Amino acid sequence: MPALTLCARCLLGNPGRCKDARIAHFQRGKRPVPPAVTKLGDARLRSGEVLPTGTPVSRRGCPAWDYNSQHPKGWRKRCPPQQACRALQGSRGQRDERLTSRHSAIMEEDSCTVERRDATLSYSLFIEQYAFSRPVILRGITDNLEFQAQCTKDKLLAKFGDRPVRLSTANTYSYRKVDLPFQDYVDQLLEPQDQTSLGSETLYFFGDNNFTEWGPLFRKYTPPPFRIPGTTGVYSFGIAGPGSGVPFHWHGPGYSEVIFGRKRWFLYPPEKMPEFHPNKTTLSWLLDTYPFLPPWERPVECTIHPGEVLYFPDRWWHATLNLDTSVFISTFLG
């Protein structure tokens, strides 16, 4: 009989929830089986497979599946497509309708409302047109292929798998911090986001990086060349699963670059505070609030892809939603 181990989510102080959701992990050798993996005979379910009615699902509600080992970078982990969730209809009732709407929500916006500029943009025009007034997506201004090559799943786990990382709760104020080995975070907490989970129940790896340990990696990163006078840049590195993100908040100006995956952004100018609950996730806001906003209350929004950098000015409200398992780095200007 395999030995029962403690689920990482129990670190949030609710072990009963773990038991009810059946996400305690069993030891297989020296590593726990991730909660998003369900054994089907001797095989593991892979991304994109259509399932028969009654197939077991993970606590996130999606058919359980493993990382796509065929993907060259190892980070491709998405919730299965809608047809896989439709295959569960008849045995899950209303739950299936919620799943289908959740999958359709983790998509790019109909049209990006943030201007994109290429490497021909000069520093003087950046300062004049964007630095103090509006967001902009910059393309081709950085070359981070070497950094990207160091951020594959296998390489990061080889270097940092046994190192502790500090996780924050994914609510507006992120009061709670939890330390967890990086290997456990990757194995256990990169599953698709549940829309019913509160921000205080969701652990998120972004920032609080140990620069002594991660410094050699960060030195391979080339930040955007444009600086705001009187500021210096500080890096904040993160990895998160599909449907995760941080709800609305604001701080000083900065840049955000996606290394792998896609990240959707929602932004409001400082004078226009958005309607949101600080302990509800961005996914919950997108499903429950966003569809009912009149056109004049809609945010400025966009999705950035690998190689693109989003600049956001000082005090702009913003929320993020990772559409895939994403690796990203921000440069905060303070």
Secondary structure, DSSP 4 states (H G I P E B T S, - for coil): -PPEE--GGGGGS-HHHHHHHT--EEEETTEEPPTT--EETTEE--TT----TT--B-TTSSBP----TTSTTS----PPPHHHHHTTTTTSTHHHHHHHHHHHHSS--SS--S-EE-TT--HHHHIIIIITT--EEEESS---HHHHHHTSHHHHHHHHTTSEEEEEESSSS---EEEEEHHHHHHHS-SPPPTTSBGGG-EEEES---HHHHHHHHTT----S---TT--EEEEEEEE-TT----SB--S-EEEEEEES-EEEEEE-TTSPPP--TTB-HHHHHHHTGGG--GGGPPEEEEE-TTEEEEE-TT-EEEEEESSSEEEEEEEE-
